[in-house]
Amino acid sequence: MNYAFRKEDYIRAVPKEFEFKEKGIIDVPNELYQYMLDVTLKEPKLMRELRLETQRNSQLVMQSSPDQGQFMSLLVKLMGAKKILEIGTFTGYSTLWMASALPQDGKIIACDVSEEWTSLGQKYWKLAKVDHKIDLRIAPAEETLEKLIKSGCSETFDIVFIDADKSNQSLYFEYAIKLLRSGGLVIIDNVLWAGKVINSDYDDIDTEGVRKLNERLKNDKRVDISMLALGDGVTLARKI
């Protein structure tokens, strides 16, 4: 039976053991989505444990789905990335996927404002023995991004993952373009925003922030883009 995904129902819909059997935003039958996970998902034990522990937090909707995490891991490998910037870390689930895909000399600069949420991620990063690849910076994202530019990091990153406050989506994208090398990749999360982007009843600053960036990217001559119906929607933007 098909159903529309609603963020407000998300936590109630997830099974107690959180095997992630519920689909994302796109109207795909649960059975078909479960089949996709069954035949493709290779989620390591520690990642699953971090995901399960995050389930107990009230902000579960902020966590990437396991299939999205695996997809991002594949992108890191395909790009041959060594330097990644993550804007918005939460409990570090996507961080763990990407760090595990990096070579031993690779590095992720992870930006967040919450010591509480990121402390959970730090525990699992250490258990997975990838903590040496992750440089966590607790501060407002714009402050960290400005410091990176002033320290000479412009055009040095291979991948920038944007998954922070949606009202500043366009601002973070502009920083990403400055910090990315030519041929580098911006990954933007939540671009379908639980369907709110096409519902005129929603005009809050977060929804407007998502809409604004979505609408301008089509005509942005600095990037090649593709929007994917993965999780809550993911846009890939390759810097030309």
VEXVEXDREN-796580 format. One line per 10 residues: their letters; for each residue x, y, z of N, C-alpha, C, O. Coordinates in pm, whole numbers, padded with zeros to 5 digits. Layout:
REM VEXVEXDREN-796580
A) X:Y:Z:X:Y:Z:X:Y:Z:X:Y:Z ~ ...
This chain:
REM VEXVEXDREN-796580
MNYAFRKEDY) 00084:-00120:00000:00000:00000:00000:00088:00125:00000:00176:00140:00084 ~ 00062:00214:-00095:00139:00337:-00103:00094:00437:00003:-00023:00439:00042 ~ 00186:00519:00049:00148:00626:00141:00245:00741:00127:00359:00723:00084 ~ 00200:00859:00165:00285:00978:00157:00361:00993:00288:00305:00976:00396 ~ 00487:01026:00277:00573:01044:00394:00544:01178:00459:00540:01281:00392 ~ 00524:01178:00590:00505:01302:00665:00606:01304:00779:00614:01209:00857 ~ 00682:01412:00789:00785:01419:00891:00728:01404:01032:00791:01346:01119 ~ 00608:01457:01054:00551:01452:01188:00514:01309:01228:00499:01280:01347 ~ 00498:01219:01130:00465:01080:01160:00588:00990:01163:00578:00871:01193 ~ 00701:01047:01132:00821:00966:01109:00860:00881:01229:00881:00761:01216
IRAVPKEFEF) 00871:00942:01345:00917:00868:01463:00817:00759:01499:00858:00649:01537 ~ 00687:00787:01488:00587:00685:01521:00591:00570:01422:00560:00456:01458 ~ 00628:00600:01296:00624:00497:01193:00742:00401:01201:00731:00287:01155 ~ 00853:00445:01258:00972:00361:01262:00953:00248:01362:00912:00273:01475 ~ 00981:00123:01323:00966:00011:01415:01052:00030:01540:01153:00101:01537 ~ 01011:-00034:01649:01082:-00017:01776:01230:-00050:01764:01315:00021:01818 ~ 01260:-00158:01692:01400:-00198:01679:01474:-00116:01574:01595:-00130:01557 ~ 01400:-00030:01504:01455:00061:01404:01541:-00009:01300:01659:00023:01283 ~ 01482:-00105:01232:01551:-00173:01124:01545:-00091:00996:01593:-00135:00891 ~ 01487:00025:01005:01470:00118:00894:01390:00055:00780:01434:00056:00664
KEKGIIDVPN) 01275:00001:00813:01189:-00060:00713:01091:00039:00653:01019:00007:00559 ~ 01088:00160:00707:01001:00262:00649:01073:00332:00536:01194:00355:00543 ~ 01000:00366:00434:01061:00432:00319:01087:00579:00348:01047:00631:00452 ~ 01153:00644:00256:01177:00787:00267:01060:00864:00210:00946:00819:00218 ~ 01088:00978:00154:00982:01069:00113:00905:01022:-00011:00787:01053:-00026 ~ 00971:00946:-00100:00910:00912:-00228:00807:00801:-00210:00825:00712:-00127 ~ 00699:00807:-00289:00587:00715:-00274:00621:00579:-00333:00575:00544:-00441 ~ 00702:00503:-00261:00740:00368:-00299:00680:00274:-00195:00688:00302:-00075 ~ 00620:00164:-00237:00563:00071:-00137:00669:00026:-00038:00786:00008:-00074 ~ 00629:00008:00086:00724:-00036:00188:00797:-00163:00148:00917:-00176:00170
ELYQYMLDVT) 00723:-00257:00089:00784:-00384:00052:00893:-00366:-00053:00995:-00435:-00049 ~ 00872:-00273:-00146:00971:-00249:-00250:01093:-00178:-00192:01207:-00209:-00228 ~ 01068:-00083:-00103:01181:-00015:-00039:01262:-00114:00045:01385:-00111:00044 ~ 01192:-00203:00117:01262:-00303:00196:01344:-00395:00106:01456:-00434:00142 ~ 01290:-00429:-00011:01365:-00511:-00107:01494:-00440:-00147:01600:-00502:-00153 ~ 01486:-00311:-00175:01605:-00234:-00212:01711:-00242:-00102:01829:-00260:-00131 ~ 01667:-00229:00023:01762:-00240:00134:01819:-00381:00144:01938:-00399:00166 ~ 01732:-00480:00128:01775:-00619:00143:01883:-00658:00043:01974:-00734:00077 ~ 01873:-00607:-00079:01967:-00651:-00183:02086:-00558:-00202:02177:-00589:-00279 ~ 02088:-00443:-00132:02199:-00349:-00153:02269:-00302:-00027:02388:-00271:-00031
LKEPKLMREL) 02198:-00295:00086:02255:-00230:00203:02363:-00314:00269:02343:-00431:00302 ~ 02479:-00252:00289:02592:-00315:00357:02633:-00225:00474:02741:-00164:00472 ~ 02548:-00217:00572:02570:-00127:00685:02653:-00198:00793:02605:-00295:00853 ~ 02774:-00152:00818:02858:-00214:00921:02793:-00207:01060:02709:-00121:01086 ~ 02834:-00298:01146:02775:-00313:01279:02778:-00183:01359:02677:-00145:01419 ~ 02891:-00114:01361:02902:00008:01441:02812:00119:01388:02758:00197:01466 ~ 02795:00125:01256:02706:00227:01199:02562:00198:01239:02487:00289:01274 ~ 02526:00070:01234:02391:00034:01275:02369:00068:01423:02262:00118:01459 ~ 02468:00041:01507:02454:00071:01649:02439:00221:01674:02361:00262:01760 ~ 02513:00301:01599:02499:00447:01611:02359:00490:01567:02297:00575:01631
RLETQRNSQL) 02311:00432:01459:02178:00465:01409:02071:00427:01512:01978:00503:01535 ~ 02086:00309:01572:01989:00265:01672:01991:00354:01796:01886:00386:01852 ~ 02109:00395:01837:02118:00482:01954:02060:00620:01924:01999:00682:02010 ~ 02080:00666:01801:02023:00794:01761:01870:00788:01761:01803:00889:01783 ~ 01816:00669:01737:01671:00652:01735:01607:00702:01864:01494:00751:01864 ~ 01679:00688:01972:01622:00725:02101:01619:00876:02123:01564:00923:02223 ~ 01678:00951:02030:01677:01096:02041:01555:01153:01972:01505:01096:01875 ~ 01506:01265:02021:01382:01324:01969:01398:01385:01832:01298:01412:01764 ~ 01522:01409:01787:01544:01472:01658:01583:01370:01551:01666:01398:01465 ~ 01522:01252:01557:01556:01143:01466:01549:01184:01320:01628:01136:01239
VMQSSPDQGQ) 01455:01271:01285:01438:01310:01145:01561:01380:01089:01571:01399:00968 ~ 01655:01420:01176:01775:01487:01128:01881:01388:01080:01983:01429:01025 ~ 01858:01259:01101:01958:01159:01065:01938:01109:00923:01825:01088:00879 ~ 02048:01090:00851:02042:01034:00717:01997:00888:00724:02022:00820:00823 ~ 01932:00842:00619:01893:00702:00611:02016:00617:00579:02113:00669:00526 ~ 02013:00487:00611:02130:00403:00585:02165:00391:00437:02283:00386:00402 ~ 02063:00386:00351:02094:00378:00208:02157:00508:00158:02240:00505:00067 ~ 02118:00620:00216:02181:00746:00178:02325:00750:00228:02415:00796:00157 ~ 02348:00701:00349:02484:00696:00401:02574:00612:00313:02688:00650:00284 ~ 02524:00497:00271:02603:00410:00184:02629:00476:00049:02737:00462:-00008
FMSLLVKLMG) 02529:00549:-00002:02546:00621:-00128:02655:00726:-00116:02737:00741:-00207 ~ 02657:00797:-00005:02759:00900:00015:02898:00838:00028:02997:00894:-00019 ~ 02905:00723:00092:03032:00651:00102:03084:00616:-00036:03203:00628:-00064 ~ 02993:00572:-00123:03032:00539:-00261:03081:00662:-00335:03178:00655:-00411 ~ 03014:00776:-00315:03058:00900:-00379:03199:00939:-00336:03279:00983:-00418 ~ 03228:00922:-00208:03362:00954:-00158:03466:00870:-00231:03572:00921:-00270 ~ 03436:00743:-00250:03530:00654:-00319:03540:00687:-00468:03649:00688:-00524 ~ 03426:00713:-00531:03427:00746:-00673:03503:00876:-00701:03569:00889:-00804 ~ 03492:00970:-00609:03561:01099:-00625:03709:01090:-00590:03786:01182:-00621 ~ 03749:00981:-00527:03886:00972:-00479:03914:01082:-00378:04025:01135:-00371
AKKILEIGTF) 03812:01115:-00300:03821:01229:-00208:03920:01205:-00095:03935:01093:-00046 ~ 03987:01312:-00057:04077:01309:00058:04042:01419:00159:04085:01415:00274 ~ 03963:01516:00115:03932:01629:00203:03784:01663:00188:03738:01700:00080 ~ 03710:01650:00298:03565:01668:00299:03526:01770:00405:03585:01776:00513 ~ 03426:01851:00372:03368:01944:00468:03223:01905:00490:03146:01893:00394 ~ 03185:01886:00615:03047:01853:00649:02987:01968:00730:03034:02000:00839 ~ 02883:02030:00674:02816:02141:00742:02688:02087:00804:02586:02072:00736 ~ 02694:02057:00932:02583:01993:01002:02616:01846:01025:02619:01767:00931 ~ 02640:01809:01150:02689:01675:01182:02591:01591:01261:02586:01469:01244 ~ 02512:01653:01348:02416:01584:01435:02489:01477:01518:02582:01512:01591
TGYSTLWMAS) 02452:01351:01509:02520:01247:01587:02630:01177:01508:02684:01076:01553 ~ 02663:01230:01393:02781:01181:01321:02763:01054:01241:02862:00987:01210 ~ 02639:01018:01207:02615:00896:01129:02670:00909:00988:02744:00822:00942 ~ 02633:01015:00918:02686:01035:00782:02837:01059:00786:02909:01019:00695 ~ 02883:01124:00892:03027:01147:00910:03101:01014:00915:03206:00998:00854 ~ 03045:00919:00987:03107:00787:01001:03112:00714:00868:03212:00650:00836 ~ 03005:00722:00790:03004:00661:00657:03115:00720:00570:03189:00646:00506 ~ 03125:00852:00568:03223:00917:00480:03366:00895:00529:03456:00869:00449 ~ 03386:00904:00660:03521:00885:00714:03571:00744:00687:03689:00724:00659 ~ 03481:00647:00695:03520:00508:00670:03560:00486:00525:03635:00393:00494
ALPQDGKIIA) 03509:00570:00435:03541:00557:00292:03669:00631:00254:03724:00609:00146 ~ 03715:00720:00341:03837:00797:00312:03962:00711:00330:03961:00617:00409 ~ 04069:00744:00257:04197:00678:00284:04248:00719:00421:04195:00812:00482 ~ 04352:00652:00470:04403:00678:00604:04450:00822:00623:04447:00875:00734 ~ 04494:00884:00515:04540:01023:00525:04432:01123:00488:04459:01242:00472 ~ 04307:01076:00476:04196:01164:00444:04149:01240:00567:04183:01205:00680 ~ 04070:01345:00544:04025:01430:00655:03885:01486:00628:03853:01528:00517 ~ 03803:01484:00732:03672:01551:00730:03674:01661:00835:03706:01637:00951 ~ 03639:01782:00794:03612:01888:00890:03461:01890:00911:03386:01922:00819 ~ 03418:01856:01031:03276:01844:01063:03233:01962:01148:03289:01988:01254
CDVSEEWTSL) 03131:02035:01099:03085:02157:01167:02950:02134:01233:02857:02083:01170 ~ 02938:02171:01358:02810:02163:01426:02811:02259:01546:02917:02309:01585 ~ 02693:02284:01601:02685:02373:01718:02655:02297:01846:02656:02355:01954 ~ 02628:02166:01835:02585:02090:01951:02693:01994:02001:02729:01898:01932 ~ 02742:02020:02119:02836:01926:02182:02762:01800:02227:02819:01691:02230 ~ 02635:01816:02263:02557:01702:02310:02540:01597:02201:02572:01480:02222 ~ 02489:01639:02085:02466:01543:01977:02596:01485:01924:02607:01364:01905 ~ 02695:01570:01902:02819:01522:01841:02899:01432:01935:02981:01353:01889 ~ 02876:01443:02065:02948:01356:02159:02913:01209:02135:02996:01121:02155 ~ 02791:01184:02092:02751:01047:02058:02831:00998:01938:02881:00885:01938
GQKYWKLAKV) 02841:01082:01837:02919:01044:01720:03065:01019:01753:03125:00924:01701 ~ 03121:01102:01837:03263:01087:01871:03292:00950:01932:03398:00892:01908 ~ 03199:00900:02011:03217:00767:02071:03230:00660:01963:03316:00572:01971 ~ 03144:00667:01862:03147:00566:01756:03261:00589:01658:03314:00492:01602 ~ 03299:00713:01635:03415:00739:01549:03539:00672:01607:03620:00614:01535 ~ 03551:00681:01738:03667:00622:01805:03661:00469:01798:03762:00404:01771 ~ 03543:00413:01823:03527:00268:01815:03558:00215:01676:03613:00106:01661 ~ 03522:00294:01574:03546:00254:01435:03689:00284:01390:03729:00248:01279 ~ 03765:00349:01476:03905:00384:01449:03919:00476:01328:04010:00462:01246 ~ 03826:00571:01318:03834:00673:01213:03840:00813:01274:03839:00912:01201
DHKIDLRIAP) 03848:00821:01406:03845:00952:01473:03963:01040:01432:03953:01163:01438 ~ 04075:00979:01391:04190:01058:01348:04165:01129:01215:04240:01220:01178 ~ 04060:01088:01144:04027:01150:01016:03929:01267:01032:03905:01341:00937 ~ 03873:01283:01152:03763:01378:01172:03806:01493:01261:03849:01474:01375 ~ 03793:01613:01208:03824:01736:01280:03692:01805:01312:03636:01876:01228 ~ 03641:01784:01433:03512:01839:01473:03528:01981:01524:03612:02008:01611 ~ 03447:02072:01469:03453:02213:01510:03316:02258:01559:03220:02266:01481 ~ 03308:02286:01688:03182:02328:01749:03175:02480:01749:03243:02547:01826 ~ 03092:02532:01660:03074:02677:01644:02966:02698:01539:02936:02606:01463 ~ 02908:02817:01532:02817:02846:01421:02887:02820:01288:03003:02855:01271
AEETLEKLIK) 02815:02759:01195:02877:02717:01069:02944:02832:00995:03055:02818:00944 ~ 02876:02947:00989:02933:03059:00915:03067:03102:00973:03158:03140:00900 ~ 03079:03096:01104:03205:03131:01170:03317:03036:01128:03428:03079:01096 ~ 03287:02906:01128:03387:02807:01087:03424:02823:00940:03541:02813:00904 ~ 03325:02848:00856:03350:02862:00712:03436:02984:00682:03525:02979:00598 ~ 03408:03093:00751:03490:03213:00733:03635:03187:00773:03728:03231:00706 ~ 03653:03116:00882:03789:03085:00928:03863:02997:00827:03983:03014:00806 ~ 03791:02905:00765:03854:02818:00665:03903:02899:00545:04013:02878:00495 ~ 03820:02992:00501:03859:03076:00387:03977:03165:00423:04072:03178:00345 ~ 03972:03225:00541:04081:03313:00583:04212:03238:00605:04320:03297:00596
SGCSETFDIV) 04202:03109:00633:04323:03029:00656:04379:02969:00528:04474:02891:00531 ~ 04319:03007:00412:04372:02963:00284:04318:02831:00232:04383:02765:00151 ~ 04200:02791:00279:04142:02663:00237:04053:02671:00114:03994:02570:00074 ~ 04042:02788:00052:03959:02800:-00068:04009:02705:-00176:04129:02689:-00197 ~ 03914:02643:-00245:03941:02553:-00358:04031:02435:-00321:04113:02391:-00401 ~ 04013:02383:-00199:04094:02269:-00155:04012:02145:-00120:04068:02037:-00103 ~ 03880:02160:-00107:03798:02047:-00066:03748:01968:-00188:03721:02025:-00293 ~ 03737:01838:-00170:03685:01751:-00275:03533:01739:-00269:03466:01732:-00372 ~ 03479:01737:-00147:03334:01722:-00125:03291:01815:-00012:03360:01827:00090 ~ 03176:01879:-00030:03112:01953:00079:02970:01898:00095:02893:01896:-00001
FIDADKSNQS) 02937:01853:00215:02804:01800:00244:02729:01903:00328:02773:01938:00438 ~ 02615:01951:00277:02535:02053:00345:02412:01988:00406:02324:01940:00335 ~ 02406:01987:00539:02294:01927:00610:02271:02000:00742:02260:01938:00848 ~ 02264:02132:00734:02248:02214:00855:02114:02288:00849:02021:02242:00782 ~ 02103:02400:00919:01978:02476:00921:01940:02519:00780:02020:02577:00707 ~ 01818:02491:00743:01774:02508:00604:01756:02654:00565:01761:02688:00447 ~ 01734:02740:00663:01715:02882:00630:01841:02943:00570:01834:03043:00499 ~ 01956:02883:00599:02084:02935:00547:02142:02848:00436:02262:02854:00408 ~ 02057:02768:00374:02101:02676:00269:02180:02747:00158:02286:02699:00117 ~ 02130:02859:00110:02196:02931:00000:02330:02988:00045:02427:02987:-00032
LYFEYAIKLL) 02336:03037:00168:02461:03090:00221:02567:02982:00227:02681:03005:00187 ~ 02532:02864:00276:02627:02754:00286:02672:02708:00148:02788:02669:00129 ~ 02580:02713:00052:02618:02673:-00083:02725:02767:-00140:02818:02721:-00206 ~ 02711:02895:-00116:02811:02991:-00166:02948:02966:-00102:03050:02974:-00170 ~ 02949:02936:00025:03076:02900:00089:03132:02772:00028:03252:02761:00005 ~ 03043:02677:00001:03088:02550:-00057:03156:02571:-00190:03260:02511:-00217 ~ 03100:02657:-00274:03159:02685:-00404:03298:02746:-00388:03390:02713:-00463 ~ 03314:02833:-00291:03445:02895:-00268:03548:02793:-00218:03666:02802:-00253 ~ 03503:02699:-00139:03595:02605:-00076:03625:02482:-00161:03725:02414:-00138 ~ 03539:02452:-00257:03558:02335:-00343:03660:02358:-00452:03672:02468:-00506
RSGGLVIIDN) 03734:02254:-00483:03820:02255:-00601:03734:02242:-00726:03617:02204:-00717 ~ 03790:02273:-00841:03720:02250:-00967:03698:02100:-00983:03791:02021:-00965 ~ 03577:02061:-01016:03542:01920:-01025:03496:01862:-00894:03458:01745:-00887 ~ 03498:01944:-00787:03452:01899:-00656:03300:01890:-00651:03231:01940:-00739 ~ 03250:01825:-00547:03108:01792:-00539:03043:01849:-00414:03092:01831:-00303 ~ 02930:01919:-00434:02845:01961:-00322:02731:01860:-00311:02665:01830:-00411 ~ 02708:01808:-00191:02595:01719:-00165:02501:01795:-00072:02539:01831:00039 ~ 02379:01819:-00117:02282:01897:-00039:02168:01806:00004:02103:01743:-00079 ~ 02145:01798:00134:02043:01707:00187:01909:01778:00206:01902:01901:00211 ~ 01803:01698:00215:01667:01745:00245:01611:01842:00142:01538:01935:00177
VLWAGKVINS) 01645:01823:00016:01600:01917:-00087:01452:01901:-00123:01396:01988:-00188 ~ 01390:01792:-00082:01246:01775:-00104:01166:01809:00023:01045:01828:00017 ~ 01235:01816:00136:01181:01870:00261:01043:01813:00294:00949:01887:00322 ~ 01034:01679:00291:00909:01609:00324:00791:01656:00239:00676:01650:00283 ~ 00818:01701:00118:00713:01746:00027:00667:01888:00048:00585:01938:-00029 ~ 00718:01956:00149:00674:02092:00178:00711:02191:00068:00648:02295:00053 ~ 00814:02158:-00010:00859:02251:-00114:00752:02278:-00219:00756:02382:-00285 ~ 00657:02187:-00236:00551:02209:-00335:00417:02240:-00270:00314:02245:-00338 ~ 00418:02261:-00141:00294:02291:-00068:00296:02437:-00025:00374:02476:00063 ~ 00211:02517:-00087:00209:02662:-00060:00164:02696:00081:00177:02811:00124
DYDDIDTEGV) 00111:02599:00154:00070:02624:00292:00191:02645:00384:00178:02700:00493 ~ 00307:02602:00337:00429:02615:00419:00513:02731:00368:00562:02729:00256 ~ 00529:02832:00453:00610:02948:00415:00707:02986:00527:00751:03101:00536 ~ 00741:02889:00612:00837:02913:00720:00976:02934:00660:00999:02903:00543 ~ 01069:02986:00740:01201:03023:00688:01281:02902:00641:01361:02914:00548 ~ 01262:02787:00703:01336:02669:00659:01287:02621:00523:01367:02592:00434 ~ 01155:02611:00509:01099:02568:00380:01136:02666:00270:01173:02624:00160 ~ 01126:02794:00298:01164:02895:00199:01312:02886:00165:01352:02908:00050 ~ 01395:02854:00264:01537:02838:00240:01567:02724:00145:01653:02735:00058 ~ 01497:02613:00163:01515:02498:00074:01467:02532:-00066:01537:02505:-00164
RKLNERLKND) 01348:02592:-00077:01294:02630:-00208:01389:02725:-00282:01415:02707:-00400 ~ 01439:02823:-00211:01523:02926:-00273:01644:02865:-00341:01675:02898:-00456 ~ 01714:02777:-00270:01832:02717:-00331:01795:02621:-00443:01860:02620:-00547 ~ 01691:02541:-00423:01648:02449:-00529:01621:02524:-00659:01664:02481:-00766 ~ 01550:02635:-00648:01506:02708:-00768:01620:02780:-00838:01616:02797:-00960 ~ 01721:02821:-00765:01831:02896:-00828:01936:02805:-00890:02008:02848:-00980 ~ 01946:02680:-00843:02053:02592:-00891:02040:02558:-01039:02140:02539:-01108 ~ 01916:02550:-01088:01896:02514:-01228:01966:02611:-01322:02015:02570:-01427 ~ 01973:02737:-01285:02034:02839:-01371:02173:02881:-01326:02228:02979:-01375 ~ 02230:02807:-01232:02364:02839:-01183:02468:02778:-01277:02485:02656:-01281
KRVDISMLAL) 02537:02862:-01351:02631:02816:-01453:02763:02766:-01394:02850:02721:-01468 ~ 02777:02774:-01264:02900:02728:-01200:02899:02579:-01172:03003:02520:-01139 ~ 02782:02516:-01185:02770:02376:-01146:02687:02294:-01245:02601:02347:-01315 ~ 02716:02165:-01247:02628:02065:-01309:02549:02003:-01195:02605:01976:-01089 ~ 02419:01979:-01214:02338:01931:-01102:02253:01811:-01137:02221:01786:-01254 ~ 02217:01737:-01033:02118:01631:-01043:02050:01617:-00908:02117:01610:-00805 ~ 01917:01615:-00908:01841:01595:-00784:01792:01451:-00780:01733:01401:-00876 ~ 01817:01385:-00668:01783:01244:-00653:01672:01224:-00550:01669:01291:-00447 ~ 01582:01133:-00579:01474:01098:-00486:01526:00994:-00388:01480:00880:-00387 ~ 01621:01035:-00306:01685:00947:-00208:01664:01006:-00070:01695:01123:-00048
GDGVTLARKI) 01610:00928:00023:01581:00982:00155:01483:01097:00145:01373:01081:00091 ~ 01521:01212:00196:01437:01332:00191:01478:01421:00074:01451:01541:00073 ~ 01542:01360:-00025:01586:01434:-00143:01730:01480:-00129:01767:01541:-00029 ~ 01811:01450:-00230:01953:01487:-00230:01987:01550:-00364:01955:01494:-00468 ~ 02053:01664:-00362:02103:01726:-00484:02254:01714:-00488:02323:01742:-00390 ~ 02305:01671:-00604:02448:01669:-00629:02480:01785:-00722:02416:01800:-00826 ~ 02578:01865:-00686:02619:01979:-00768:02771:01972:-00787:02847:01987:-00691 ~ 02813:01949:-00910:02955:01939:-00941:03006:02076:-00986:02952:02135:-01079 ~ 03108:02125:-00919:03165:02254:-00954:03241:02244:-01086:03331:02161:-01100 ~ 03205:02327:-01181:03268:02325:-01313:03405:02391:-01307:03474:02399:-01408
